[in-house]
Amino acid sequence: MIRLEGRCSQAGAQSCLGCNCPSPEYRCDDCLGSELYCSSCILSAHVRHPLHRLQKWNGQYFKQISLKTMGLRIQLGHTTGQRCLNPRRAFDNRFLSLDFCNCAIAESYVQQLLRVSWFPATTSNPKTAATFRVLKQYHILSFESKVSMYEFYHALRRMSNNTGLLPVKDRYEPFTRMIREWRHLKMLKRSGRGHDPSGIGGTAEGECAILCPACPHPGKNLPADWKDAPQQWLYGLFLAIDANFRLKRKAVSNDDVDPSLSEGWGYFVEEDAYKGFLHSSADSIQEKSTCSSHSAVNMADTKSSRGLAVTGLGTVDCARHNMKRPNAVGDLQKGERYINMDYLFFSTLRHTVLDTLNVSYDIACQWHKHLWNRMSAFPLSMHLSHAAKTVSFFVPKFHLPAHIEQCQTSFSFNFKSGVGRTNGEAPERGWANINPVASSTKEMGPGSRRDTLDDYFGDSNWKKVVGLGSTMLRKMKDALPERENHREAFEDLDDGLRGEYSAALEQWREQVEAWERDAAQPNPFERKAESITMASVRLELARQDQVDLQTGTYLALHEDCTPSVLISTGLELEDQQRRMKADRAGLGVHATDNQEGKILQRSNTLRRRIDAWVKMQELYMPFLAALRASERSVSNNVPTAPEAIKLWLPSHISGTMPSATAILKYKDRHLRGQGANTRARNTLKAIEARIEGAASTYEHAHKSLVVLAPRVNQTQSGWHSSLRPLDRADIRSMTDILWGESEGTRKLSWIWSMRGAAPNEMDNDNTLEDMRIEWCKARARAMRWAEEVELLKEEMRRIQQFFEWDAQRWDERGLGNALQDADQREGQMAYAKRQAVLRRMLAESFKTSWADTLALVDRFEDMDIDST
């Protein structure tokens, strides 16, 4: 770098490399090499490169000099190098020394600029322009880095002069205008509007959106007889609804001052119709949630909008491939109201005629209840013939645990048929890509912001389209072994329960198939409601204590508090909490001091009882201390009313709570006090002893079988596959989920698949119900993975057909318009041909990369047919 500050090997050069003129002193900072030229040669070499930066050696160092200063003039409207007989200098000479052609047959000044790939800042007497190259550079850079126009412009300005000593004219405002127009024109060009005889004015709503090739599109990528196909679920459309509250917009400008260049041509809904409908429905009341306290529902009308014209963005995406849909995006004015999300939902469904819809929304359990009643308020063009369609509603998998237990089974992707391994979380992943632009778009006017976000959504869709080859291949490679593993796991469990429990299995199968056909039937994934009284609970707990005392297995960590007394007391405290909560709610704002005093006394007594009970509880369940410590840290140790304290009764604790081993680790880390440690240690030792004893008995029996089998000719009887070597990880309950697993990927330990695994316990109704639920879940996992393979295979086929349809569409567009001049016609034909070839190249590339994996899928299917 230091060497390049000087003349390098040219210091002794006596003549110009171009013409041998003496004392060359110019070089180009943007050309290859550091050779020196005279002024005449440097000018002639840069007639085609008028924006290159030149340097002149002044005897001591190189100093920047412009081609304009050296006398270079650029003539537009003629072949490069030709002189115009009637030139006209650019307005105010603000361009490089630029001459427009003013001949009788000359094109407009705007066209003369465009034909040398310079984009004018205005169509009337342009004084500023940007090269296509710099617009392309910012366009792509903004997608990848989310750099703002302000940052990019000022980077260019500093590249022109980074000292602050030379004045650089401010061109930021014209640059923002050129970028916005550039985005818009590129969208129109890529969607084929330049090939349509009706022109831009004939653009229909949603026509410029990039469609998802893997989603079903009748007439584009579905078989002609798809409506009559037996497996209609393969042609279902998966939609995911969500809102983003980071994409706000400040209350600056308005649609009159800053309208959108598009009229609902892309991903946003048409603004006038959208706002008109919202205004006419301003009095609609948001229904409160009857599930968990979803802030999206209950706080929709109270969300703060001070200083904001837009509080966020609502969207409806393709749920399986994470692509924005046509006319499926709209601004939110005051939280996530049903009226906004309904409009987006019905708006995008105008673009499909499919009969099967799978709709995912994190509050679907509430939102769907009166959806069809609310639809009556919409224009007829947005009505959906839902009675003739199969419409299913789901809650995304990550959001589902926040819902009540009934929702977790009724709205789960894991349990309903025909959805594969869809998770419904597509919009959440998409927000991560768009959120970085929030800081710049929130300062924009309404039209600029919509056009900018439309462009970002289009680029995101395109990146996913060209990436479908690797995306679909990865998904298929993941799904294929999972399908085989979960099918084997279910078959093992089913075989293990046959014989003695064949009748129960048939009943379970009938129940789950009836529910899959009709969701109004009893849900086999739910526990049956039981009528339990406090007296019956106390009696059952006392009986358990009696049995433990008689068998010598009674374990108590405190002489005055047995496990049964602990649970019984906990249930009483839970009942007192409910009464206290009801009494506080009924107190009212005009309560007397006497009434408030009584409530406070009862509250203090309840808190003391809970504190004492918690100490006893943590002797038996020591890991709860960590849960409570975590809750206190989240709430910043803010005191909780006694009626709101979570008691963590056994029914509140999921099957994913720590095992005995984890409890032992927690005891070693957190329990203090000799008495508490000794009692807890004794309990854990007893539990571990039982486990180790049972495991040891099995291991000895297994080793004996291994030794004796050859002697009694039992080596080929198949017992090895059912009676396996026992690993520590195998010893777990039916509901335990190992680290890294989820409901859709977990497998039951093989010990539950053994025939007659627990014959005595299976006679118990609760154990039988547990087994029914786990059998249904194992069946669902096997079915979902099998469906996923089928869906992926169908989606791969659809992608190939969609590309061919799109290529043929571009072929038709390339036929040209006979009314246009030859240059325009050739440009149309060339662009259309390039687009058609690109689609076919993508299709061929995907087909090649998928070939081996799809062949493996076919081999597995042939094996299945043979085995059947």
N, C-alpha and C positions, 0 to 999 in steps of 0.2 A: 504493500500500500504506500509506503514511503517512496519507493522507487517511482511509482506512477505519478507522484506529485511533480516530477521533473519530466524532461523530454525523453527519458529512457535512452535507447540506442540511437535516437534521432538527434541528439545534441550536436553532433558534428555534421549533420546533413546540410549540404550546401545548396540543394535544389529540391523542388517539389517533385514528389513521386509521380504526379500525374502529367506534368508538362515541362519539367526541368527548369521552371522559373526559379530564380535565386531567392534565398531567405524565406523558406516556408515557415509559417507561424500559426497555422490553424489545425485543430484536430476535433473530432466528434466524440462526445462523451457517451453516445448511445450506439456507436458503430463498433464493430470488432476491430481490435488493434489500436495502436497508439501512433500511427504514422502521421506525419505533418504534411499539409498541403498549402498551396497559395489560396488567396481569396477567390479567384476565378474558378479553380477546380472544386473547392469546397462547396461553392454555390451551385454549380452544375450538378454535383453529385447528390444534392439535397433538394432538388426540385420535387422529387417524389417523397421526400421525408421532411416536410417543412416544420415539424414539431421537435426535431432532434435538438439536443442542447450542444452548442459549440463552445470551444475554449480557444483563447488567443494567448500566445506566449508574449509577455510584455518585456522580456529581457530578464526578469527575475522569477516570475511564477505565472501560472496559467490563470487567466481571468475569464469569467463567463461573458459570452457575447451572443446576441440573438441574430438569427438569419434576417429578421426584419431590419435590424441596424445595418447589416451588411448589404442591404438593397434588394433582397429576394422578394419578388412579387409572385403571388399565386393567382393564376387565372382559372376561374370556374367556367363551366359550360362548354369547354372545348377539350380535345385530347391534350394530355399533359405535354407541355412544351410548345403548343401552338399559341399564337398570339390572336387576341380578339380585335376585330376592327372597330368595335364600338364598346369598349370596356366601361364599367362604372365601378368606382371605388366603393368599398363597403361603407356603411353608414358610420360617420364619426371616426372612420379609420380605426375602430377598436379591435378588429381582427388583426391577425398578421397582415402584412401589406397585401390585401386581398382585393381582387377585381371580379365583380360579377360580369357575366355576359349580358349585354344589353342589345343584342342583335334582334332583328324582327322575329326570328323563329326561336328565340331563347325561351327556356323554361323559366318558371318562377324562381325567385331567389331561394326560396325554401327547398325546391326540388334540386337546384344546383348544389346546395349544401349536402342534401341527403345522398346525392349520387357520388359524392366523394367520401361517403360514410362519416359525415359530420351532422350532428343532430342539433337543429336550431332551438334556442330557448323560447322563441315565439314565432308565430306564422306571419307576423306583420313587421316588416323592416327589421330582420334579425340583426342584433349587434353582438350576440354571444352564442357560442356553439360548443358542444362537447363531442369528442370523437366517439364513434361506436365502440372503439376498443376500451376507452375508460369507463363507459357505461356498462359494458359487459363485465369488466373487471369488478366494478362495485357490486353489480347485480349478483354475481356468483359469490363474491366475498361476503356479502351481507347474509346470504343463506348459510354459509359455513361458519362464520365467526360472529354473526349478529351485530356487526359493526354498524353504527348509526351513520347517516349521511353527514352529520356535523363532524364526526370524527374522521371520516374518510376525506371529506373536503379539506379539512385543515391539515391533514397529512399531505395532501397534494400541494397545498399552499406552502408548507414548509419545505417540500422538495423543490419548489421553485426558488425559494429564498428562505434560508433558515437563520438569517442574521438579524432581521428586523430593520435593516438599514435601507432597503429598497422598498418602495411602495408597491404593494400587490393589490390590485383592484378586487373588491369583494364581489364574488360571483356565487355566494352560497345560495341565495334565494333562487336565481335561475337554475342552479344545479339541482335543487330539490324538485323543481317543476319538471326538468328534463328527465330525471330519474322516475318520477311518477308516471309520466307519459310513456317512457320506455317500458316500464313494467306492464302497463296496460296494453300497449301495442304488441309486445311479445306474447302476451296471453291470447290475444285475438289471432295472431299469426299461427301459433301452435295449435289452436283449436280449429283451424281451417276456414276462418271467416274471410281471409283474403282470397279464397278460392270460390266463395259462394256468390252467385250473381246478385243476391239480395243485399250483399255488403254487410257492414257493421249494423245497420239499422234493422236487419232481419234476424239478429241474434236472439235466441229464445232464452228464457230463464234456465240457469244451470248448464247451458250448453258448453261453456268454456271450462267446466270442471273436468279434471282428469279422473276417469272412472277406475275402479278397482277391477283388474282383469280376472281376479280369482272369485269375485262375487258373482252370483247368478244374474245374467242379463238376458231375458227372453229376446230372441231375434239376433243376438250377438254371439253367445257362447253356450246356449243350451240346445239339447236335441229337439228336433221338431215335435216329437211326441212327449215332451217332458210332463205335460199335464196328466198323461195317462200312465206314467211310470209308477210301479208299485212302491218304490222307496221315495216318497215325496219329501221326506226329511232331508234328502241329499240336495234338494233344490230350495232349501230354506234360506232366507235372508237374515243375517245376524246384525242387529243394531245395538249400539252402545251410546247411552245418553249421559252427559256430564256437564258440569259448569266449572269455569275457571274464574276465580276472583282476583287474580293478579293482573289480568289484562283489562285494567281500568282505563277510563279516559276522563281527563279533567274537563270541567265546564268551560271550555274555550271554543270559540267559533260556533257555527251552526250549519245546517244542511243548505241553507240559502247561500251562504258565503262560500262554503266548501262542500259542494255536492260530490258524490261518487261518480267516477267516469263510467262505472258499470251499473247496470240496472238489474241486479240480481243474476248476472250472467255466470257467476262462479259459485262460491261456497256460501256466501252470505245470502240471506233472504232479501227480496226486494224491499227497500226501506220504507217507502211510502205506504204500501199495503200493510206491512208489519206494524208500523207505528199507528196507523189508522185503526187497526183491529185492537191493539192494546188500549188505545184511547177510548174506544167504544166499550171495552170490558174493564174499565178502571175500577168499577165498584165490586168486582168479583172478590169473594172472601176465600182466603187460603184455608183449607181444611187442616185441622190439627192431626198430628201423628198419634196413632194408637199402638204403634210399635215402640221401639226405643225413642228417646227424645231427640229426633233428628233435627239439627239446627237448620238444615236445608229446607225443612218443612215448616217447623214452628217459628223460625226467625225470619222467614222470607219477607214479611211485610214490615219488619222492624229494623232491617239491616241499614246501617248508617250510609248515607249517600251525600253527606255534606261536601260541597266543593267538587262533586263528581257529576258528570253527565251520564256516565256509564260505570256501573259497579263491577262488571265482569262480562263474561262471554259464555253463552250456552251453545252446545253442539251435539250433533248426532253423527256418530262415526260408524264405519264398518268395523264390527266387533272382532272379527277374526284376523283382519289384516291391517287394522289401525290406519285407515285412510278416511279423510274427510269426504263427506257425501255432498252432492249438489244441493244447494238451497237448504243447508242444514245448520247454518251458523247464524247467530243473532246476538245483539247486545242485550244485556240485562240492565234494567233501570233501578231495580231495588231488590236485590237478592234473587234467589232461585225460585221464582214463583211458577206455579203450575201453568199459568196462562202463557208465559214465555216458552216453557219447554214443550207444552202441547203444540204451539204454533210451529216450532222447529220440527217436531215429530211428524205432524201431518203435512208440512211443507215438503219435506224430502221424500215422503212416501208417494207423492204425486208422480214420481219418476219410476215407479215400479208397479208391476201387475202380478207379482208373485203371490202364491196362496199360503205360504208358510212363513211366519215372522217370529223370530226369537229376539225379544227386546230386553236389554240389560240396562238397569238404572240402579244406583245405590239406594234409592228410596222407592223402588218399584212396588214394594208391598203396600205402600200408601198411595202412590201416584196412580196406579192402575185402577183403583177401586171405582171411581166415577168417571173414568176417561171417556167412555162412549157417551155418557150423558153430557159431558162438557163439549164433546165434538159437535153437538147440535147447534152450538153458538157460532161455529165456523162457517165460512162460505162453502157452498155445495161442492165447489171444485176441490176442496180439501177433505171431503168426507171419505171415509174408508169403509168398504163393505166388510166389516169385521165378522159378521155372522157367516159369511161364505169363506172365511179364511181360518186358518189355525194360528192363533196368536198366543204365544207363551211369554210370560214375564219372569225375569230373573234378577237376582242381586249379585253383583260382581263378587268373586270369591274372596278377595281381600277384605271387602266391606261386610261380608256376611256375618262374621262373628259378633259384630256390634248389634245385631238384631236379636229379637226374642227367639226362643227355641223353635216355635212354630214356623217362623220365617226361615230359619236355618235349614229346614227340611223341605218346605213348600216352594222356596224360590232358589233352590240350589242347582247350579249347573252339574253338580256331581251326581244327582239322582234322577233327573229327568232324561228321558230317552231322546235320541236324535240330535244331540248337541256336541258329541265328541268331547274333546278336552278344552273347549272354549272356556275362558275365564272371565270375560266381560270387562277386563281392566284396560282395554286398548286406549281410551282417551287419556288415562292417567300417564301412560308412557309418552303419548304425544305432547302433553303439556310441557314435559321436561325440555323438549326441543324448542318450543315457541316462547316459553317464559322469559328468556333473556332479552327479547325485544320489547318487553313491557315498559321498560324505563324510557324508551324513545317514543313508542306509539301512544303513551298516555298524554303526551304533550301535543299530539296532532289534532287537527280538525276532524270532524266525523267522516267525511268522504276520504280524506287522505289515509286515515287509519284503516277503514274498511278495505280500500284498494291495496294497501300494504300487506295487511294480514291475509287477504285473498291470495296474494302472490306467494307469501310464505307457505300457505297451506298447499298451493299448487306444486311448489317445489318439493315439499315434504312427500306429497303423493307420488310425484315422479321418481324420487329417490327410492321409494318403496317398490314401485313398479319394476325398475331396472334391477332391484335387489331381490326380487321374488325367486330367482333361480336358486340362490344360496339359502334364502329363508325357508322355502318349501322343502328343499333337500335336507336341511338340518332338522326340521320338524318331523319329516318322515323317518329319518334315521333314529330319532329319539322315540318315535311312537311304535315302530315295528317291534323292537325287543320288549317294550313295555306291554304291548298287546299280548305277546306270548307269555310273558311272566305272570301277568294278572289272570290270564285264562287258566294257566296251570294252577295258580294259587286258588282260584275259585273251584276248579274241578277237584282239587285235593280236599278242600273244605266240604264240598258237596258229597264226595265219596265217603268222607269220614263220618258224616251224619246219617248216611243211608242205613237201611236195615232197621235198627231200633226206632229211628225217628223219621222214617220214610213218609209217614202220614203227615207229620208236621211240615216236612219239606214241601210236599205237594200243596198244602194249605198256604204256606208262605209264597210259593210261586204264583198261585192263583191270586193272592192278595196284591202282590206287587204288579202283576200284569194288569189287574183291574184298575189299579191306581194310575198306571201309565196310560191306559186308554181313557180314563176319566178321572181328572184330579179331584172331583167331588167325592170320590170313594175314600174310605179310611186310608190314611197315609201309613204305610208299613214301616217307614223310617222313624215314626214317632212312637213314644211310649204311650201305652194306654193310660188314660187318667184314672187314678184310684182315689176313692173316698177314704181319707185317713183322718181319724180323730186324735186329739191329744192323748186321750185315755188309752187308745189302742197302741199308740207309739210307746207310752210309758210301759204298758204291759209287755210289749215285744222286747223292749230293752231289758226289762227285769228278767224275762225268760232267758235271754242270751247270757246275762250274768249268772243265772242259776246253772245253765249248762256248762259254762266255763269253770264254775266252782266245783261242779261234780266231776269234771274230766281233768281237773288240775291244770287247766290252761288259762286260768284267770290272771290277767295282767293289769295292775293298777299302779299308777305313778304317784298317787296321792291317797292317803288312808281315808280321807273324807269325801273324795270325789272320784267315783268310778266312771268309766266311759259312758255308761247309760245315764248316769246322773248329769254328766257334762252335756250330753246331747239334749236331754229333756229340759235342762235349765236354759240351754241356748234357744230352744223352740219357744219357751215362755218369754224370753227376752225379745225375740223377734215379734211376738204378738204384742208385747208392751210397746215396742217401737211403732207398730202400725197404729195403735190407739193414740199414742202421743202425737204422731204426725196428723191424725185426723182432728185431735183436739186443738192443735195449733192452727190448723187451717180454719177451724170454726170460731176462733177467738175474735177475729174482726179487728178493725182499727179503733173501735170505741170500747174496747174492753176496760173494765175497772181495774184498779190496783190490786184488789183482792183476787180477781180472776187471774191476773198475770202472776201474782205471787204464788198461787197454788200450782200453776203450770210450771213455774221455775223450780219449786220444791220437788215436784215429781220428776222434772228433768234432771236435777242434781242426783236424786236417788237412783234413777235409771243409769246415769253415767257411772256412779260408784259400783253398781251391780255388774255393769258391762266390764269395767276395768278389772274387777276381781275375777270375773269369769274368763276374761282373755288370758290372764296369767295361768289359770288352770289349763285352758285350751292349748296353750303353747307348750305345755309339758308333753301332751299327746301328739301335737302336730307342730313340731318346732319350726318347720319351714315357713309357717305363716308369719313369723316375726319379720322375715325378709320381705314378704308381700306388703305388710303394713308399713314397714320402713320405706319401701318404694312409693307407696301411696302418699306418705307424709312429705317425701321430697318433691313429688309432683305438685302437691298442693301448697308447697312452701311453708309447711307446718301450720297452715291456717286451721284454727280449731274447728272441729266438725260437731254439729249438733248431735246429741246422743241418739236420736231417732234415725240419723243418717249414717251412723257408723256401720260399716259392713262387717257382719259377724263371721263370715267365712265358715258357715256350717258345711258339712260334707256334701250336701246337695248343691252348694254354690261352687264346688271345686270340680274342674273338668278332669277328664281322664289323662290330661297331659301333665298333671302335677308330678313333682319329683318322686322317684322310686325310693325304696328303703335305703339304697346306697347313697342317693343324693341327700336324703335326710341325715344320714350318718355324717356326711361331709359338712352339712350345715351345722350339725351339733358341735362338731370339732371346732368350727370357726366362730360360732356365735353364742352358744350356751355358756352361761357363767354360773358359778355356785356349785358346790360339791353335791348337794342333795339332788338338784335338778339334773345334773350331768349323770349321776349314778343311776337314777331311775330311768332316764331316757336311754342310757347305754344298755341297761338290763332289758328294756323292751326291744330295742333294736337287735340285741344279741339273740333274743328268743325268736324274733321274726326271721333273722338270718339263719338260725339253727334249723327252723322248720324247712326253709327253702333248701338249704344245703343237704338236709337229710333226705328230702324227696328227690333232689337231683342225684345224690350219691346212690340211692336205691336204684334209680333208673340206669345210671352209668354202669353199675355192677351187672345189672341184668343185661344191658346192651353188650357189654364185653363178653358175658357168658354166651349170648347168642352168636356172637362173632366166632367164638371158639368152637361151639357145639354144632353150628349149622352144617359144616362140611361132613361131620360124622353121622348126621341123620339125614343127609341128602336134601338139605333145605337151602342150598346156596342160590338156587334159581327160583325160589318161591316169591321173590319180590318184596320181602320184608324190609330190605335195606332202604327202599324208597319211602317207607312210612315210619319205620323206627330208625331215626337218624341219630348220629352223634349229637350230644347236647352241648350247646354253647351258651355262655352266660346271657348273651343278648336274646336267646330264645325264650328265657324265663320272664315273660311279661303278660299282662292282662290283655283281653281282647281289644280294649280301647286305647292302649298305649300307642303313642306315635313317636317313633325314633327321631333323633336329630336329623334335620334335612328332609324329612318326609312331610307330606300333606295328606289330606283326606283322599285325594285322587291318586296318590302314589304309594301310600302305605300298604303293607301286607300284614296279615295276621301271622303270628308266630305259628310255625308248623305244628306245635304241640296241640293246637286247637283243631287241627285237621285229622288227628288220629281217631280212628274208629273207637267209640266208647271212651273218649278222653275223660269225661267226668259224668258217668252215668247217674250217680246219686244226686249230684247238684243239678243235673238237667231236669230232675223232677220238680224242682222249685220253679214256680211261675215266673219269678223275676229273672232267674238265670235263663230260662227258656226264651223269655222276651229279649234279653240281651243277645242271645245267640241268633234269634230271628233278625234283629236289627243288623248285626254284624254279617249275617249271611246275605241280607239284602244289599248291604254296602259293598261286600266283596263281589256280588253279582254285578252291581252298578259299575264298579271300577273296571271289571272285565269288559262290560258292554261299552263303556265310554271310550276305552282305548281301541276297541275294535271299530267303533264308529269313527274315531279320529283317523284311523288309517283309511277308511272308506272316504271320508270327507276330503282328506289330503289328496287322495288319488283323483277324486272328482275335480277338486280345485286345480290340480296340475293339468288335467284335461281341458278345463275351462280356460286356463291361461293361454294354452296353445291355440285354442279356437278363437279366443278374443283377439290375439295378435293377428291372426289371419284375417279376421273380419275387419280389423282396423287397417291392415295393409291394403285390403281391397277397397276400402273407403278412400284411402289416399290415392290409389290407382285411378279411381273414378274422378277424384278432384284434379288429377294431373292431366285430364283430357284437354283442359284449357278452355278459354272463352274466345271464340272467333272474333268478337267485337273489340278485343284489346290489341294493342300494338305488339309487334313481334318480340320485343325485349321483355315486356310484361308477361307475355304468354310463355316464353322460354323460362323465365324465373319461376312462374307457377309450376310448370312441368318439372323443373329440376328439384324444387323444394318438395313437391309431392312424391316424386320418385325416391328422394333421399329418405323421407319419412316411411314410405312403404318398405324400402329395403331394410331400414333400421328395425322395424317391427318383425320382419322375417328373420333377421339376424338374431334378435333376442329370442325368438321362438326356437330357432335351431340351437342356439347356445344352451338354453334351458333343457331342451330335449336331450342333448348330448350329456349334460351333467347329471340328469335324472335317470338315464338309461339303466345303469347297473342296479340302482336301488329299486326302481320299478320292476325290473326283472326278478329281483329277490322277492318283492311283494307277490308277484304272480306265482312264483314257485311255492310260497307259503300257502296261497289260496288253493293251488292244485293239490297240495298235501292235505289240506282240510277236506277237500272234496273226496279224495281217495279214502281218508279215514272214515268219512261219513258213509 
